[in-house]
Amino acid sequence: MQKQLGQLLLDRLLSVYEIQAEDYGRLFELMDQYQDRPMDLADASLVLVAERTGARKILTIDSDFLFYRIQNKDTFDVISVQ
């Protein structure tokens, strides 16, 4: 699986987004907002990246992404794994 992930990076089909210090406030805001789920730091990071990049498609088995909102309004396009 790691080799496949590496190939996606080499083929530029996947990109890496670096979380900046100025993003921490938004991450904790999201975690507070969704504390009823509860949202962990990894999920908050993915929502933040969607907010910063405009990317909406996500491949996940985590059903919480059906509830999370990008900038508190837009839904994710969840690609289901079957």
C-alpha positions as CSV (number, residue, x, y, z in Angstrom):
1,M,0.0,0.0,0.0
2,Q,2.9,2.4,0.8
3,K,4.4,1.7,-2.6
4,Q,1.1,2.5,-4.3
5,L,0.8,5.8,-2.3
6,G,4.3,6.6,-3.3
7,Q,3.5,6.1,-7.0
8,L,0.4,8.4,-6.7
9,L,2.8,11.1,-5.4
10,L,5.3,10.5,-8.2
11,D,2.5,10.6,-10.8
12,R,1.3,13.9,-9.2
13,L,-2.2,12.4,-8.6
14,L,-1.9,13.1,-4.9
15,S,-0.5,16.2,-3.2
16,V,0.7,16.9,0.3
17,Y,-0.6,20.0,2.1
18,E,1.4,21.3,5.0
19,I,-0.5,22.6,8.0
20,Q,0.8,26.0,9.0
21,A,0.9,27.5,12.6
22,E,-1.7,30.0,11.6
23,D,-4.1,27.0,10.8
24,Y,-4.1,25.7,14.4
25,G,-6.9,28.0,15.5
26,R,-9.2,26.8,12.8
27,L,-8.3,23.1,13.5
28,F,-9.4,23.5,17.1
29,E,-12.4,25.5,16.1
30,L,-13.5,22.6,13.9
31,M,-12.8,20.0,16.6
32,D,-15.0,22.1,19.0
33,Q,-17.7,22.5,16.4
34,Y,-18.0,18.8,15.8
35,Q,-17.3,17.5,19.3
36,D,-20.5,15.5,19.3
37,R,-19.0,13.2,16.6
38,P,-16.1,13.7,18.0
39,M,-13.8,15.1,15.3
40,D,-10.1,14.2,15.7
41,L,-7.1,16.2,14.5
42,A,-6.7,14.1,11.4
43,D,-10.4,14.7,10.3
44,A,-10.1,18.4,11.2
45,S,-6.9,18.6,9.0
46,L,-8.8,17.2,6.0
47,V,-11.6,19.6,6.4
48,L,-9.1,22.5,6.7
49,V,-7.3,21.3,3.5
50,A,-10.7,21.3,1.7
51,E,-11.3,24.8,2.9
52,R,-7.9,26.0,1.8
53,T,-7.8,24.3,-1.6
54,G,-11.4,24.0,-2.7
55,A,-11.0,20.2,-3.0
56,R,-14.3,18.4,-2.2
57,K,-13.7,14.8,-3.2
58,I,-12.6,12.5,-0.5
59,L,-12.0,8.7,-0.5
60,T,-12.8,7.5,3.0
61,I,-14.6,4.8,5.0
62,D,-15.3,7.4,7.7
63,S,-19.0,8.2,7.6
64,D,-18.4,11.4,9.6
65,F,-17.5,13.1,6.3
66,L,-21.1,12.9,5.3
67,F,-21.8,15.3,8.2
68,Y,-18.7,17.6,8.1
69,R,-19.1,20.8,6.1
70,I,-16.5,22.8,4.2
71,Q,-16.5,26.4,5.4
72,N,-19.7,25.4,7.4
73,K,-21.8,25.0,4.2
74,D,-20.4,22.8,1.4
75,T,-20.6,19.0,1.6
76,F,-17.9,16.6,0.7
77,D,-18.2,14.4,-2.4
78,V,-17.5,11.1,-0.6
79,I,-16.1,8.4,-2.9
80,S,-17.4,5.2,-1.4
81,V,-15.2,2.2,-1.0
82,Q,-17.0,-1.1,-1.7
